[in-house]
Amino acid sequence: MPRLTDQEQQEIIRYIEADKLLPDKFRFLLFEDKREVELVWYGKSS
């Protein structure tokens, strides 16, 4: 996992203290989720 900068850590703490959801950018910094997602529906080509 990449190390968070001090600024990123402080920003995360502010979100948590304010009881707000973390922005998506932190999801990718905090969690190593390598799954790929694809939308599939009837009639979709490719």
PQR file with spaces between the fields and no chain letter, atoms N, CA, C, O and H, PARSE charges and radii, in Angstrom:
ATOM       1  N    MET     1       0.851   -1.179    0.000 -0.4000 1.5000
ATOM       2  CA   MET     1       0.000    0.000    0.000 -0.0000 2.0000
ATOM       3  C    MET     1       0.893    1.236    0.000  0.5500 1.7000
ATOM       4  O    MET     1       1.842    1.315    0.780 -0.5500 1.4000
ATOM       5  N    PRO     2       0.595    2.204   -0.870 -0.5600 1.5000
ATOM       6  CA   PRO     2       1.402    3.423   -0.884  0.2800 2.0000
ATOM       7  C    PRO     2       1.220    4.200    0.413  0.5500 1.7000
ATOM       8  O    PRO     2       0.142    4.218    1.006 -0.5500 1.4000
ATOM       9  N    ARG     3       2.280    4.824    0.825 -0.4000 1.5000
ATOM      10  CA   ARG     3       2.226    5.618    2.058 -0.0000 2.0000
ATOM      11  C    ARG     3       1.475    6.909    1.790  0.5500 1.7000
ATOM      12  O    ARG     3       1.682    7.570    0.772 -0.5500 1.4000
ATOM      13  H    ARG     3       3.156    4.810    0.343  0.4000 1.0000
ATOM      14  N    LEU     4       0.597    7.256    2.725 -0.4000 1.5000
ATOM      15  CA   LEU     4      -0.136    8.520    2.625 -0.0000 2.0000
ATOM      16  C    LEU     4       0.746    9.660    3.102  0.5500 1.7000
ATOM      17  O    LEU     4       1.532    9.501    4.036 -0.5500 1.4000
ATOM      18  H    LEU     4       0.429    6.719    3.552  0.4000 1.0000
ATOM      19  N    THR     5       0.614   10.803    2.461 -0.4000 1.5000
ATOM      20  CA   THR     5       1.343   11.983    2.917 -0.0000 2.0000
ATOM      21  C    THR     5       0.696   12.486    4.205  0.5500 1.7000
ATOM      22  O    THR     5      -0.435   12.123    4.527 -0.5500 1.4000
ATOM      23  H    THR     5      -0.024   10.933    1.702  0.4000 1.0000
ATOM      24  N    ASP     6       1.426   13.323    4.932 -0.4000 1.5000
ATOM      25  CA   ASP     6       0.867   13.914    6.151 -0.0000 2.0000
ATOM      26  C    ASP     6      -0.389   14.719    5.835  0.5500 1.7000
ATOM      27  O    ASP     6      -1.350   14.712    6.605 -0.5500 1.4000
ATOM      28  H    ASP     6       2.345   13.618    4.670  0.4000 1.0000
ATOM      29  N    GLN     7      -0.375   15.409    4.702 -0.4000 1.5000
ATOM      30  CA   GLN     7      -1.534   16.209    4.297 -0.0000 2.0000
ATOM      31  C    GLN     7      -2.744   15.311    4.032  0.5500 1.7000
ATOM      32  O    GLN     7      -3.859   15.637    4.441 -0.5500 1.4000
ATOM      33  H    GLN     7       0.405   15.414    4.077  0.4000 1.0000
ATOM      34  N    GLU     8      -2.530   14.189    3.351 -0.4000 1.5000
ATOM      35  CA   GLU     8      -3.624   13.250    3.083 -0.0000 2.0000
ATOM      36  C    GLU     8      -4.173   12.666    4.383  0.5500 1.7000
ATOM      37  O    GLU     8      -5.385   12.523    4.545 -0.5500 1.4000
ATOM      38  H    GLU     8      -1.624   13.925    3.019  0.4000 1.0000
ATOM      39  N    GLN     9      -3.282   12.333    5.300 -0.4000 1.5000
ATOM      40  CA   GLN     9      -3.715   11.800    6.587 -0.0000 2.0000
ATOM      41  C    GLN     9      -4.573   12.816    7.338  0.5500 1.7000
ATOM      42  O    GLN     9      -5.612   12.464    7.896 -0.5500 1.4000
ATOM      43  H    GLN     9      -2.297   12.449    5.169  0.4000 1.0000
ATOM      44  N    GLN    10      -4.140   14.068    7.351 -0.4000 1.5000
ATOM      45  CA   GLN    10      -4.907   15.107    8.035 -0.0000 2.0000
ATOM      46  C    GLN    10      -6.264   15.331    7.380  0.5500 1.7000
ATOM      47  O    GLN    10      -7.258   15.569    8.066 -0.5500 1.4000
ATOM      48  H    GLN    10      -3.296   14.354    6.897  0.4000 1.0000
ATOM      49  N    GLU    11      -6.304   15.255    6.062 -0.4000 1.5000
ATOM      50  CA   GLU    11      -7.563   15.422    5.341 -0.0000 2.0000
ATOM      51  C    GLU    11      -8.538   14.299    5.685  0.5500 1.7000
ATOM      52  O    GLU    11      -9.728   14.541    5.882 -0.5500 1.4000
ATOM      53  H    GLU    11      -5.497   15.062    5.505  0.4000 1.0000
ATOM      54  N    ILE    12      -8.030   13.077    5.756 -0.4000 1.5000
ATOM      55  CA   ILE    12      -8.870   11.933    6.133 -0.0000 2.0000
ATOM      56  C    ILE    12      -9.401   12.122    7.553  0.5500 1.7000
ATOM      57  O    ILE    12     -10.578   11.873    7.813 -0.5500 1.4000
ATOM      58  H    ILE    12      -7.063   12.880    5.596  0.4000 1.0000
ATOM      59  N    ILE    13      -8.556   12.551    8.451 -0.4000 1.5000
ATOM      60  CA   ILE    13      -8.980   12.790    9.831 -0.0000 2.0000
ATOM      61  C    ILE    13     -10.084   13.838    9.888  0.5500 1.7000
ATOM      62  O    ILE    13     -11.045   13.680   10.641 -0.5500 1.4000
ATOM      63  H    ILE    13      -7.600   12.754    8.239  0.4000 1.0000
ATOM      64  N    ARG    14      -9.958   14.913    9.098 -0.4000 1.5000
ATOM      65  CA   ARG    14     -10.996   15.959    9.084 -0.0000 2.0000
ATOM      66  C    ARG    14     -12.331   15.401    8.609  0.5500 1.7000
ATOM      67  O    ARG    14     -13.374   15.731    9.173 -0.5500 1.4000
ATOM      68  H    ARG    14      -9.178   15.041    8.486  0.4000 1.0000
ATOM      69  N    TYR    15     -12.310   14.562    7.584 -0.4000 1.5000
ATOM      70  CA   TYR    15     -13.552   13.951    7.101 -0.0000 2.0000
ATOM      71  C    TYR    15     -14.177   13.072    8.184  0.5500 1.7000
ATOM      72  O    TYR    15     -15.387   13.119    8.407 -0.5500 1.4000
ATOM      73  H    TYR    15     -11.463   14.294    7.126  0.4000 1.0000
ATOM      74  N    ILE    16     -13.359   12.283    8.844 -0.4000 1.5000
ATOM      75  CA   ILE    16     -13.867   11.390    9.884 -0.0000 2.0000
ATOM      76  C    ILE    16     -14.435   12.197   11.049  0.5500 1.7000
ATOM      77  O    ILE    16     -15.517   11.890   11.550 -0.5500 1.4000
ATOM      78  H    ILE    16     -12.376   12.245    8.663  0.4000 1.0000
ATOM      79  N    GLU    17     -13.710   13.221   11.479 -0.4000 1.5000
ATOM      80  CA   GLU    17     -14.189   14.042   12.605 -0.0000 2.0000
ATOM      81  C    GLU    17     -15.483   14.770   12.266  0.5500 1.7000
ATOM      82  O    GLU    17     -16.311   15.011   13.144 -0.5500 1.4000
ATOM      83  H    GLU    17     -12.831   13.470   11.073  0.4000 1.0000
ATOM      84  N    ALA    18     -15.657   15.119   10.998 -0.4000 1.5000
ATOM      85  CA   ALA    18     -16.877   15.806   10.563 -0.0000 2.0000
ATOM      86  C    ALA    18     -17.992   14.806   10.247  0.5500 1.7000
ATOM      87  O    ALA    18     -19.083   15.207    9.840 -0.5500 1.4000
ATOM      88  H    ALA    18     -14.984   14.923   10.284  0.4000 1.0000
ATOM      89  N    ASP    19     -17.727   13.506   10.430 -0.4000 1.5000
ATOM      90  CA   ASP    19     -18.702   12.446   10.150 -0.0000 2.0000
ATOM      91  C    ASP    19     -19.190   12.504    8.703  0.5500 1.7000
ATOM      92  O    ASP    19     -20.377   12.338    8.421 -0.5500 1.4000
ATOM      93  H    ASP    19     -16.842   13.181   10.761  0.4000 1.0000
ATOM      94  N    LYS    20     -18.234   12.747    7.789 -0.4000 1.5000
ATOM      95  CA   LYS    20     -18.540   12.804    6.357 -0.0000 2.0000
ATOM      96  C    LYS    20     -17.937   11.598    5.663  0.5500 1.7000
ATOM      97  O    LYS    20     -16.970   11.009    6.144 -0.5500 1.4000
ATOM      98  H    LYS    20     -17.270   12.882    8.018  0.4000 1.0000
ATOM      99  N    LEU    21     -18.520   11.235    4.522 -0.4000 1.5000
ATOM     100  CA   LEU    21     -17.978   10.148    3.713 -0.0000 2.0000
ATOM     101  C    LEU    21     -16.655   10.570    3.091  0.5500 1.7000
ATOM     102  O    LEU    21     -16.468   11.730    2.722 -0.5500 1.4000
ATOM     103  H    LEU    21     -19.306   11.714    4.131  0.4000 1.0000
ATOM     104  N    LEU    22     -15.745    9.615    2.980 -0.4000 1.5000
ATOM     105  CA   LEU    22     -14.474    9.910    2.330 -0.0000 2.0000
ATOM     106  C    LEU    22     -14.662    9.966    0.820  0.5500 1.7000
ATOM     107  O    LEU    22     -15.409    9.162    0.262 -0.5500 1.4000
ATOM     108  H    LEU    22     -15.898    8.673    3.279  0.4000 1.0000
ATOM     109  N    PRO    23     -13.995   10.905    0.149 -0.5600 1.5000
ATOM     110  CA   PRO    23     -14.044   10.947   -1.315  0.2800 2.0000
ATOM     111  C    PRO    23     -13.417    9.678   -1.908  0.5500 1.7000
ATOM     112  O    PRO    23     -12.595    9.018   -1.272 -0.5500 1.4000
ATOM     113  N    ASP    24     -13.821    9.357   -3.128 -0.4000 1.5000
ATOM     114  CA   ASP    24     -13.324    8.149   -3.797 -0.0000 2.0000
ATOM     115  C    ASP    24     -11.807    8.100   -3.903  0.5500 1.7000
ATOM     116  O    ASP    24     -11.223    7.016   -3.880 -0.5500 1.4000
ATOM     117  H    ASP    24     -14.489    9.893   -3.645  0.4000 1.0000
ATOM     118  N    LYS    25     -11.159    9.255   -4.018 -0.4000 1.5000
ATOM     119  CA   LYS    25      -9.699    9.230   -4.170 -0.0000 2.0000
ATOM     120  C    LYS    25      -9.026    8.522   -2.998  0.5500 1.7000
ATOM     121  O    LYS    25      -7.976    7.904   -3.170 -0.5500 1.4000
ATOM     122  H    LYS    25     -11.632   10.136   -4.037  0.4000 1.0000
ATOM     123  N    PHE    26      -9.616    8.607   -1.816 -0.4000 1.5000
ATOM     124  CA   PHE    26      -9.030    7.941   -0.661 -0.0000 2.0000
ATOM     125  C    PHE    26      -9.317    6.446   -0.669  0.5500 1.7000
ATOM     126  O    PHE    26      -8.531    5.663   -0.136 -0.5500 1.4000
ATOM     127  H    PHE    26     -10.469    9.110   -1.676  0.4000 1.0000
ATOM     128  N    ARG    27     -10.421    6.046   -1.262 -0.4000 1.5000
ATOM     129  CA   ARG    27     -10.722    4.620   -1.353 -0.0000 2.0000
ATOM     130  C    ARG    27      -9.588    3.906   -2.089  0.5500 1.7000
ATOM     131  O    ARG    27      -9.150    2.832   -1.678 -0.5500 1.4000
ATOM     132  H    ARG    27     -11.060    6.682   -1.695  0.4000 1.0000
ATOM     133  N    PHE    28      -9.125    4.508   -3.169 -0.4000 1.5000
ATOM     134  CA   PHE    28      -8.063    3.885   -3.953 -0.0000 2.0000
ATOM     135  C    PHE    28      -6.708    3.978   -3.262  0.5500 1.7000
ATOM     136  O    PHE    28      -5.838    3.134   -3.482 -0.5500 1.4000
ATOM     137  H    PHE    28      -9.482    5.380   -3.503  0.4000 1.0000
ATOM     138  N    LEU    29      -6.524    4.998   -2.429 -0.4000 1.5000
ATOM     139  CA   LEU    29      -5.269    5.105   -1.691 -0.0000 2.0000
ATOM     140  C    LEU    29      -5.226    4.160   -0.494  0.5500 1.7000
ATOM     141  O    LEU    29      -4.163    3.657   -0.131 -0.5500 1.4000
ATOM     142  H    LEU    29      -7.230    5.683   -2.251  0.4000 1.0000
ATOM     143  N    LEU    30      -6.390    3.920    0.118 -0.4000 1.5000
ATOM     144  CA   LEU    30      -6.433    3.128    1.337 -0.0000 2.0000
ATOM     145  C    LEU    30      -6.603    1.635    1.101  0.5500 1.7000
ATOM     146  O    LEU    30      -6.089    0.822    1.870 -0.5500 1.4000
ATOM     147  H    LEU    30      -7.254    4.329   -0.176  0.4000 1.0000
ATOM     148  N    PHE    31      -7.314    1.270    0.050 -0.4000 1.5000
ATOM     149  CA   PHE    31      -7.652   -0.129   -0.156 -0.0000 2.0000
ATOM     150  C    PHE    31      -7.137   -0.614   -1.503  0.5500 1.7000
ATOM     151  O    PHE    31      -7.294    0.057   -2.523 -0.5500 1.4000
ATOM     152  H    PHE    31      -7.731    1.930   -0.575  0.4000 1.0000
ATOM     153  N    GLU    32      -6.534   -1.766   -1.490 -0.4000 1.5000
ATOM     154  CA   GLU    32      -6.011   -2.355   -2.714 -0.0000 2.0000
ATOM     155  C    GLU    32      -7.067   -3.273   -3.311  0.5500 1.7000
ATOM     156  O    GLU    32      -7.042   -4.482   -3.082 -0.5500 1.4000
ATOM     157  H    GLU    32      -6.407   -2.311   -0.662  0.4000 1.0000
ATOM     158  N    ASP    33      -7.974   -2.718   -4.056 -0.4000 1.5000
ATOM     159  CA   ASP    33      -9.023   -3.510   -4.692 -0.0000 2.0000
ATOM     160  C    ASP    33      -8.737   -3.534   -6.183  0.5500 1.7000
ATOM     161  O    ASP    33      -8.973   -2.556   -6.892 -0.5500 1.4000
ATOM     162  H    ASP    33      -7.995   -1.736   -4.241  0.4000 1.0000
ATOM     163  N    LYS    34      -8.236   -4.642   -6.636 -0.4000 1.5000
ATOM     164  CA   LYS    34      -7.815   -4.749   -8.021 -0.0000 2.0000
ATOM     165  C    LYS    34      -8.894   -5.343   -8.920  0.5500 1.7000
ATOM     166  O    LYS    34      -8.640   -5.607  -10.095 -0.5500 1.4000
ATOM     167  H    LYS    34      -8.044   -5.436   -6.060  0.4000 1.0000
ATOM     168  N    ARG    35     -10.102   -5.558   -8.380 -0.4000 1.5000
ATOM     169  CA   ARG    35     -11.168   -6.138   -9.188 -0.0000 2.0000
ATOM     170  C    ARG    35     -11.570   -5.179  -10.307  0.5500 1.7000
ATOM     171  O    ARG    35     -11.607   -3.962  -10.126 -0.5500 1.4000
ATOM     172  H    ARG    35     -10.308   -5.344   -7.426  0.4000 1.0000
ATOM     173  N    GLU    36     -11.863   -5.752  -11.446 -0.4000 1.5000
ATOM     174  CA   GLU    36     -12.355   -4.954  -12.561 -0.0000 2.0000
ATOM     175  C    GLU    36     -13.870   -5.062  -12.603  0.5500 1.7000
ATOM     176  O    GLU    36     -14.435   -6.115  -12.304 -0.5500 1.4000
ATOM     177  H    GLU    36     -11.833   -6.740  -11.593  0.4000 1.0000
ATOM     178  N    VAL    37     -14.517   -3.982  -12.972 -0.4000 1.5000
ATOM     179  CA   VAL    37     -15.976   -3.943  -13.013 -0.0000 2.0000
ATOM     180  C    VAL    37     -16.404   -3.651  -14.437  0.5500 1.7000
ATOM     181  O    VAL    37     -15.821   -2.802  -15.112 -0.5500 1.4000
ATOM     182  H    VAL    37     -14.058   -3.128  -13.214  0.4000 1.0000
ATOM     183  N    GLU    38     -17.433   -4.365  -14.889 -0.4000 1.5000
ATOM     184  CA   GLU    38     -17.958   -4.145  -16.230 -0.0000 2.0000
ATOM     185  C    GLU    38     -19.479   -4.212  -16.171  0.5500 1.7000
ATOM     186  O    GLU    38     -20.041   -5.108  -15.540 -0.5500 1.4000
ATOM     187  H    GLU    38     -17.906   -5.055  -14.341  0.4000 1.0000
ATOM     188  N    LEU    39     -20.134   -3.277  -16.818 -0.4000 1.5000
ATOM     189  CA   LEU    39     -21.584   -3.318  -16.933 -0.0000 2.0000
ATOM     190  C    LEU    39     -21.956   -4.154  -18.149  0.5500 1.7000
ATOM     191  O    LEU    39     -21.436   -3.950  -19.245 -0.5500 1.4000
ATOM     192  H    LEU    39     -19.677   -2.549  -17.330  0.4000 1.0000
ATOM     193  N    VAL    40     -22.863   -5.094  -17.935 -0.4000 1.5000
ATOM     194  CA   VAL    40     -23.291   -5.985  -19.007 -0.0000 2.0000
ATOM     195  C    VAL    40     -24.817   -5.995  -19.032  0.5500 1.7000
ATOM     196  O    VAL    40     -25.460   -6.126  -17.990 -0.5500 1.4000
ATOM     197  H    VAL    40     -23.286   -5.260  -17.044  0.4000 1.0000
ATOM     198  N    TRP    41     -25.389   -5.856  -20.220 -0.4000 1.5000
ATOM     199  CA   TRP    41     -26.839   -5.919  -20.358 -0.0000 2.0000
ATOM     200  C    TRP    41     -27.186   -6.553  -21.690  0.5500 1.7000
ATOM     201  O    TRP    41     -26.362   -6.614  -22.603 -0.5500 1.4000
ATOM     202  H    TRP    41     -24.867   -5.750  -21.066  0.4000 1.0000
ATOM     203  N    TYR    42     -28.409   -7.018  -21.782 -0.4000 1.5000
ATOM     204  CA   TYR    42     -28.879   -7.685  -22.982 -0.0000 2.0000
ATOM     205  C    TYR    42     -28.787   -6.719  -24.158  0.5500 1.7000
ATOM     206  O    TYR    42     -29.257   -5.585  -24.069 -0.5500 1.4000
ATOM     207  H    TYR    42     -29.078   -6.968  -21.041  0.4000 1.0000
ATOM     208  N    GLY    43     -28.200   -7.151  -25.227 -0.4000 1.5000
ATOM     209  CA   GLY    43     -28.073   -6.318  -26.418 -0.0000 2.0000
ATOM     210  C    GLY    43     -26.797   -5.500  -26.472  0.5500 1.7000
ATOM     211  O    GLY    43     -26.532   -4.838  -27.476 -0.5500 1.4000
ATOM     212  H    GLY    43     -27.818   -8.073  -25.300  0.4000 1.0000
ATOM     213  N    LYS    44     -26.010   -5.531  -25.424 -0.4000 1.5000
ATOM     214  CA   LYS    44     -24.748   -4.783  -25.418 -0.0000 2.0000
ATOM     215  C    LYS    44     -23.760   -5.488  -26.340  0.5500 1.7000
ATOM     216  O    LYS    44     -23.615   -6.710  -26.290 -0.5500 1.4000
ATOM     217  H    LYS    44     -26.225   -6.069  -24.609  0.4000 1.0000
ATOM     218  N    SER    45     -23.087   -4.716  -27.177 -0.4000 1.5000
ATOM     219  CA   SER    45     -22.048   -5.307  -28.013 -0.0000 2.0000
ATOM     220  C    SER    45     -20.690   -4.840  -27.490  0.5500 1.7000
ATOM     221  O    SER    45     -20.487   -3.653  -27.236 -0.5500 1.4000
ATOM     222  H    SER    45     -23.204   -3.724  -27.217  0.4000 1.0000
ATOM     223  N    SER    46     -19.783   -5.767  -27.336 -0.4000 1.5000
ATOM     224  CA   SER    46     -18.432   -5.569  -26.785 -0.0000 2.0000
ATOM     225  C    SER    46     -18.461   -5.305  -25.343  0.5500 1.7000
ATOM     226  O    SER    46     -17.412   -5.116  -24.728 -0.5500 1.4000
ATOM     227  H    SER    46     -19.948   -6.732  -27.542  0.4000 1.0000
